[in-house]
Amino acid sequence: MRIKILFVLLIITSVCKAQYSFSGYTNPEEWDKSVYLSIVEDYRKMNGVYVEQIIAKTTADDSGFFEFDGNMLDNENRIYRIHVDKCSVNQQSINHFNGHCNDSEALLFIAKNTDTLKLPFSFGNQVFCKVKSNNPKANAFLKIDSLKNEMRFAYSEFRSEANRKLNNKKWFHTLQNFGATLNEPIAELYIYAYLSDRSSDLHNYYVEDLKHNNYYDQLKTRLEERYPNASYTKQYLNELESDRYMLSAYHGAKTSHWSILLYSILGVSICINLFFVYRLWKRNTSKIDELKAKLSKQEQVVLEHLLLDKTNKDIAESLFLSVSTVKTHTHNIYKKLNVQSRNDAKSLFTK
């Protein structure tokens, strides 16, 4: 019995201790002692400092050591950022929390609630250049940044428009393929956000690639399978649908010049036909008004009843007249309109 109780206590203790620990060192002579931990739920906001993303703040000691720990994080991988900067307290309301701080250092990493992460100083006391973690996906962003640095070096070797275009095409697919090999779809989103950025030279290649490459649907499948409820997945699905809609709308507009011309001709034709119909209606209306003008007011009233196919008796009862008076009015109407019967009279007013 004691063994069972001890076993249960060990399980409970291990569960209670299941928490994250992110620690490291900063250079206290170079950086402010404040260190921030953020969760990045919008992959378009991976770079910068946003007040809505910050979930914890700590102060480094005199040696520069800092640590974040607890058990409040998600139990599956999410994107986090640790950053330090030199923005003073007076500047915070201006540029610290609007996504920009010109003098800052940050690290993006992947982690979950049970992970440990250590950031020791690298060569030259640079911060956030090395990552030690029990999560093999933690340093995926550092690998991507390293590849992007190689790309920038390739661009700088020989600067010309031709060289830039060749490098754009090469590195677009190099980055895309590298992301797929990481086997971590939220790390791929870091690359996707870079390649699909509207302000980037690579955006034109993204637009063309979106037309025929099934990579984007494959990434969609990987996200839905691995992170079905994550904000990244919903954001990606919405962006992909939006970009494809705009792409189809653009090509539809581009290939519809003849359609626009035909619709324009059709519209003009309809307008002309409506004009002639209106003229015909106006002419008939004027003719009807002229015919009615030949009749007295009482005869016009009797005419309205005649056109409704009422009998002389019905008309007499409706107008409180005698049947003979109705017949007299009817005779006068026929005479003035130059017709011989009710049907002839109706034909004048129903054309």
Salt bridges, closest charged atoms under 4 A:
GLU52 OE2 - LYS45 NZ 3.08
ASP62 OD1 - LYS33 NZ 2.80
ASP74 OD2 - ARG78 NE 3.52
GLU76 OE2 - ARG78 NH2 2.96
ASP85 OD2 - HIS83 NE2 3.11
ASP85 OD2 - HIS96 NE2 2.74
ASP103 OD2 - LYS86 NZ 3.77
ASP115 OD1 - LYS112 NZ 3.48
GLU161 OE2 - ARG164 NH2 2.40
GLU184 OE1 - ARG226 NH1 3.48
GLU188 OE1 - ARG222 NH2 2.88
ASP201 OD2 - ARG164 NH1 3.56
GLU208 OE2 - LYS211 NZ 2.91
ASP217 OD1 - ARG244 NH1 2.89
GLU239 OE1 - ARG44 NH2 2.71
ASP243 OD1 - ARG198 NH2 3.50
GLU299 OE1 - LYS336 NZ 2.86
GLU304 OE2 - LYS292 NZ 2.90
ASP309 OD1 - LYS346 NZ 3.04
